[in-house]
């Protein structure tokens, strides 16, 4: 086991309570709230309820702003801790990468907002497919959050959570193909096709980012066994 990995795992174990752990928990809740609001917006658009979709998007923007603020505060707290320089950098990178899940959710929401404001016509089938894939993304983020919360705890099955992330990312990959195929087979006009493609690509990027974060957790977990 590398010295850096051992120290970082031990640090997670020691900091189960306190400012940093509370900050991580709050940040993951904000990130997950972003994904939840995105799903609500998708379902509202499918129900021809743009007013509810816009409210969900505004809440998403607020959650994304909160995640950014929590990211900054966490990085400040980590810089004051007992970790070495390389460990601090690795942990800050992990936190910033996690925040990108919220950023990609916001990108998808911006496109949903534009669809409504421009007045583009999108079949309900597409919105329903998007709502389902966002629900899978929410479950993926929840598994990542659970993995982080039990890192450094003896006897905790971190890899069960990591496997959950990976399984859901593969599910989202398959949905990405199916939704893209449905978009291009539809009778939507070119602006609608472009905008819906942007939405599904942003969701795919959020899922890939979440999986990348779980890979970091897995590396730490296996390093402990070396």
C-alpha positions in Angstrom: 0.0 0.0 0.0 1.4 3.4 -1.0 2.2 5.9 1.8 -0.1 8.5 0.2 -3.0 6.1 -0.1 -2.6 4.8 3.4 -2.5 8.3 4.8 -5.5 9.4 2.8 -7.6 6.4 3.9 -6.5 6.9 7.5 -7.5 10.5 7.2 -11.0 9.5 6.0 -11.3 7.1 8.9 -10.4 9.8 11.4 -12.5 12.5 10.0 -15.9 10.6 10.0 -17.2 13.5 12.1 -16.4 17.1 11.7 -16.3 20.0 9.2 -14.8 18.1 6.2 -17.1 15.1 6.5 -20.1 17.3 7.0 -19.0 19.3 4.0 -18.7 16.2 1.8 -22.1 15.0 2.9 -23.6 18.4 2.1 -21.9 18.6 -1.2 -23.1 15.2 -2.3 -26.7 16.1 -1.3 -26.5 19.3 -3.4 -25.1 17.3 -6.4 -27.9 14.7 -6.0 -30.5 17.5 -5.7 -29.3 18.8 -9.0 -29.9 15.5 -10.7 -33.3 15.1 -9.0 -34.5 18.5 -10.2 -33.3 17.7 -13.7 -35.5 14.6 -13.6 -38.5 16.6 -12.4 -37.9 19.1 -15.3 -37.9 16.2 -17.8 -41.1 14.8 -16.5 -42.8 18.2 -16.4 -41.8 18.8 -20.0 -43.2 15.4 -20.9 -46.5 16.3 -19.2 -46.6 19.6 -21.2 -46.2 21.5 -18.0 -43.4 24.0 -18.8 -44.1 26.2 -15.7 -43.2 23.3 -13.4 -40.2 22.5 -15.5 -38.9 26.0 -15.2 -39.4 26.0 -11.4 -37.4 22.7 -11.2 -34.6 24.2 -13.4 -34.4 27.3 -11.1 -34.1 25.1 -8.1 -31.4 23.1 -9.9 -29.5 26.3 -10.6 -29.6 27.1 -6.9 -28.4 23.6 -6.0 -25.5 23.9 -8.4 -24.6 27.2 -6.9 -24.6 25.6 -3.5 -22.4 22.7 -4.7 -19.9 25.2 -6.0 -19.8 27.1 -2.7 -19.4 23.8 -0.8 -16.6 22.8 -3.1 -14.7 26.0 -2.4 -15.3 25.6 1.4 -14.1 22.0 1.4 -10.9 22.9 -0.5 -10.3 25.6 2.0 -10.8 23.2 4.9 -8.6 20.5 3.4 -5.8 23.1 2.9 -5.8 23.6 6.7 -5.7 19.9 7.6 -2.9 17.4 8.4 -2.7 15.8 4.9 0.5 16.1 2.8 0.7 18.2 -0.3 0.1 15.4 -2.7 -2.8 14.0 -0.7 -4.4 17.4 -0.5 -4.1 17.8 -4.2 -5.6 14.3 -4.9 -8.6 15.0 -2.6 -9.2 18.4 -4.0 -9.2 16.9 -7.5 -11.7 14.3 -6.4 -14.0 17.0 -4.9 -13.8 19.2 -8.0 -14.5 16.2 -10.2 -17.6 15.4 -8.2 -18.8 19.0 -8.5 -18.7 18.5 -12.3 -21.6 16.1 -12.0 -23.7 19.1 -10.9 -22.1 21.2 -13.7 -23.2 18.7 -16.3 -26.7 18.6 -14.8 -26.8 22.3 -15.1 -25.7 22.1 -18.8 -28.6 19.7 -19.5 -31.0 22.0 -17.7 -30.0 25.0 -19.7 -30.8 23.1 -22.9 -34.2 22.1 -21.4 -34.9 25.7 -20.6 -34.0 26.7 -24.2 -36.2 24.0 -25.7 -39.2 25.6 -23.8 -38.3 29.2 -24.4 -37.6 28.7 -28.1 -40.8 26.7 -28.5 -39.3 23.5 -29.9 -41.5 20.5 -30.4 -40.3 17.3 -28.7 -42.3 14.0 -28.5 -43.3 12.8 -25.1 -41.5 9.6 -25.7 -38.1 11.4 -25.8 -38.8 13.2 -22.5 -39.9 10.0 -20.8 -36.7 8.3 -21.9 -34.6 11.2 -20.6 -36.5 11.1 -17.3 -35.6 7.5 -16.8 -32.0 7.9 -17.6 -31.8 10.8 -15.2 -33.4 8.6 -12.5 -30.6 6.1 -13.2 -28.0 8.9 -12.8 -29.5 9.9 -9.5 -29.1 6.3 -8.3 -25.5 6.3 -9.6 -24.7 9.5 -7.6 -26.3 8.0 -4.5 -24.0 4.9 -4.8 -21.0 7.2 -5.1 -22.0 9.1 -2.0 -22.5 5.9 0.0 -19.0 4.7 -1.1 -17.4 7.9 0.1 -19.3 7.9 3.4 -17.9 4.5 4.4 -14.3 4.9 3.0 -11.8 4.2 5.8 -14.3 2.3 7.9 -13.2 -1.3 8.7 -15.5 -4.0 7.4 -17.5 -1.6 5.1 -18.2 -3.0 1.6 -17.1 0.0 -0.4 -16.8 -2.0 -3.6 -20.5 -2.9 -3.4 -21.2 0.8 -3.9 -18.6 1.1 -6.5 -20.0 -1.8 -8.5 -23.4 -0.2 -8.2 -22.0 3.0 -9.8 -20.4 1.0 -12.6 -23.5 -1.0 -13.3 -25.6 2.1 -13.6 -23.0 3.8 -15.8 -23.3 0.9 -18.2 -27.1 1.1 -18.1 -26.9 4.8 -18.9 -24.5 4.1 -21.8 -27.1 1.8 -23.3 -29.8 4.4 -22.8 -27.5 7.0 -24.4 -27.5 4.9 -27.6 -31.3 4.2 -27.5 -32.2 7.8 -26.9 -29.9 9.1 -29.6 -31.4 6.6 -32.0 -34.9 7.7 -31.0 -33.9 11.4 -31.5 -32.6 10.9 -35.0 -35.5 8.6 -36.0 -38.1 11.1 -34.8 -39.7 13.7 -37.1 -38.3 16.6 -35.0 -36.8 19.6 -36.9 -33.0 20.2 -36.9 -32.9 22.7 -34.0 -34.9 20.2 -31.8 -32.6 17.4 -32.7 -29.5 19.4 -31.9 -30.9 20.6 -28.6 -32.0 17.2 -27.5 -28.7 15.7 -28.5 -27.0 18.3 -26.3 -29.2 17.2 -23.3 -28.4 13.5 -23.7 -24.7 14.2 -24.1 -24.6 16.3 -20.9 -26.3 13.4 -19.0 -23.8 11.0 -20.4 -20.9 13.2 -19.3 -22.4 13.4 -15.8 -22.6 9.6 -15.7 -19.0 9.2 -16.9 -17.8 11.7 -14.4 -19.5 9.9 -11.6 -18.0 6.6 -12.7 -14.6 8.3 -12.8 -15.0 9.4 -9.2 -15.9 5.9 -8.2 -12.7 4.6 -9.8 -10.7 6.9 -7.5 -12.6 5.3 -4.5 -11.8 1.8 -5.8 -8.1 2.6 -6.2 -8.0 3.7 -2.6 -9.9 0.7 -1.5 -7.6 -1.8 -3.2 -4.5 0.1 -2.2 -5.5 -0.7 1.4 -5.2 -4.4 0.7 -1.7 -4.3 -0.9 
